[in-house]
Amino acid sequence: MSNRETKGLGKGLSALLREAGDISDLRRPVGYVNKEVVGTKAQPDTSDVLRIPVDMIEPNPFQPRQSFDQEALDELASSIQTFGLVQPVTVRKIAERKYQIISGERRFRACRQIGMDMIPAYIRDATDQGMLEMAIVENIQRENLDPIEVAMSYQRLIEECDLTQEQLSSRVGRKRASVANYLRLLKLPAKVQHDLKVGLVSVGHAKVLLGVEDEALQESLCESVVRDGLSVRQLEDRINRLSAARKPVVKVPQDLPEDYYKVLGHIGKYFENNISLKRSPSGKGTMTIRFDSDEEISRFLKALEEAKI
């Protein structure tokens, strides 16, 4: 072995790194500068990354996230400014020289915040339904959506994509019971929804409050949770004491068998989920449907007739 070959042997890692210079010099922003600019090819290769002018991109109208934490956005913008956009955004073409975000809106906003004029992106074909589904699933997997944002996203999929709760659960990879429980959160008063959204109360608290029939009492109990720092168990105990002290108006909900959620999902889609079901341990119970117009009944009857039920 020659002297040249053995020159580096016997040196520690720190010595070798010192010889390489400041390691930060090895890090360069990912700029995708050698990628094609959209429009410069007759048929852009959608499997590759292309650079798209910022003014050709618009946000995703189906974005489930309603607010973006500015501090976190600033941190992301700083990271992109230092290292470049490591993970391109994904867009769809909606018109000539016009694209819409499918996923990566935080990255898009951060790039725009630091003044980038070109953004690397994948281009995909997607319908409005595909956009909505991809946006929701991508956000659930990547972001910490609050429970109300998740519930509203599920509701939009049901209403705008005409899905049953069973189909929705398959799309988002969650049990039907979980989907049903999220949708029930939208029945809470606005004040309780707000406190759940900002993290003052938990989903466990909200589930207990859903068993309270009086809206004013729901709000009062929610205030107690926030003010007194009640746990879910303590909230249940307080509700039970109220029930014992006066005419019972509250009941802590019990989980229903899986088939019951299927019934609620199939029928509830025709009545904007204004449907409730009560079941005793013996299996007896009642189902209540609330409707707002004759059209809802007609639509439900038509569905029954088409299904030959």
Helices and strands as residue ranges (DSSP letters): H 3-6, H 13-20, G 23-26, E 50-53, G 54-56, E 57-58, H 70-83, E 89-95, E 98-103, H 105-113, E 118-123, H 128-142, H 147-160, H 165-172, H 176-184, G 185-187, H 190-197, H 203-209, H 215-228, H 232-245, H 258-268, G 269-271, E 275-279, E 285-289, H 294-306
